[in-house]
Amino acid sequence: MTAKNLTVLLVDDDDVDVAAVRRAFSTLRIETPIVVARDGSEALAHLRGTDRLPKLDVPALVLLDLNMPPMGGLEFLEELRGDPTLRTTVVFVLTTSNAPSDRRACYEKNVAGYMLKQQPGKSFLDAISMLETYWNVNEFMT
Amino acid sequence: MTEALLRDILPTGAASEAATADIYARIIEASPSGLLQVTATGTIRLVNCRIEQTFGYDRSELLGRSVDMLMPERFRAGQGALRARFLASSSARAMGADRDIVAMRKDGSEFPVEIGLNPVTVDGQVSVIAAVQDITVRAQARRELERSNADLAEFAHAASHDLKSPLRGIAHLAEWIEEDIAGIAPSQALENLARLRARAARMTALLDGLLAYAQVGRTHVDIETFDTGRMIQDLIATLSLPDGFIVTLDGDMPTITSDRIPLERVLQNLIENAVKHHDRAAGRVTIGARREGKRVRFTVADDGPGIQPRHHELIFQMFRTLARRDAVEGNGIGLAIVKKKVEMHGGEITVKSAPPARGTTFTFTWPAMEHL
């Protein structure tokens, strides 16, 4: 389903996790394109069109892991929210970290949601289909 | 008490006053604590031998000078006001009970001290007697302990997160292979893939347990007043215990003021444990609570198969479970967490069971403020 002209920017350095998201998209027949960045700085380059990367069409919805060298998720959020052209970007966090400190730090940076990477199965598909619902019912900044 | 003791051993009569003064002076001199007498304005009037040793000054350099010289400059401001307030309150107390006090030697080096203060009136003048104890060794040991505790917690946290990522990858991959070859693979291959996934799930449960254990006590304390009977009934309602199992309260349950959340987790763990390890389809868990001064003694008793006395210590260890791994779902960490929670709250937990007699009773104490 591609109700909107939207791109998902998946920021994750674990290729199995990337494959899990792709697989969930295909299982749920979501046709929204996925662009993968391996860390925060690569994600910023995609959003800004720097480092010889084509600038992503807005709106992009960012699906963000936290633990990635060299630029992790929290540092990425810091940079994103400080950039006047990118500060309104919708970000969902998808991470293994269940630490209350990480959760707080993310919500303080205005993330739209915080999801735990679960074991495979229904709960993961539920999380991804929730994302689809989210972008179908919301109007984005363009 | 000391004075009475001295009166007995001291010479009596007017002529002996000098001798008495001499004995007092020698006792002060021989005290294993550093002793200082300081006037209301902060002038040092008296020091003993231990003060000289600890600070590296000769007493001639100290007497008549300001006590400020014994502390680092950054702590001197405000000392006068603190001293005045202390003298006004005129009761004995420990200085800086809520923080570490730092003193400074003659050579400028700093060291941690513990200071006990007591006001004393000499010749109508109020002054302060301070007992100074160099606690370098103790402070070092405490720092060492804090560091090793922090290391351990950090290790468990990092280990379980970092170990869980690849594990989740393995579980995903096994599932995808299973999905992709479902129609064409021999049944044995599918069976082995299922086993692979089950092992990954068990490992995840173990790591979750490790993480939970490391995190005990790292959340903040929230003291509230509540009815323990009501709390337990609410808890039971949320547990979805299997049909056939009932939980009953034994007698009056007290209303207490305490840290509710961890107490609830401890009771939940013990109730679930009793049901999980029960050998029959139906059973009963009985919970009692009795106030004992500043604590409450809880009992959680079941009518299950009981636990052999030789296992009574084992069950509180991490990752120990007496059940066959496939028979009972659990990561073997519940009772270890229960014990850690109880002990961190200053309580203790014991188990009583003597098979073949039925039943196991866990008893633990929990702090509770006394109601006025």
Interface residues (C-beta under 8 A of the other chain):
Chain A: D14 V16 D17 A19 A20 R23 N67 T96 S97 N98 A99 P100 K117 Q118 Q119 P120 G121
Chain B: H157 H161 K164 S165 R168 G169 A171 H172 L173 E175 W176 A200 A201 T204 L211 T219
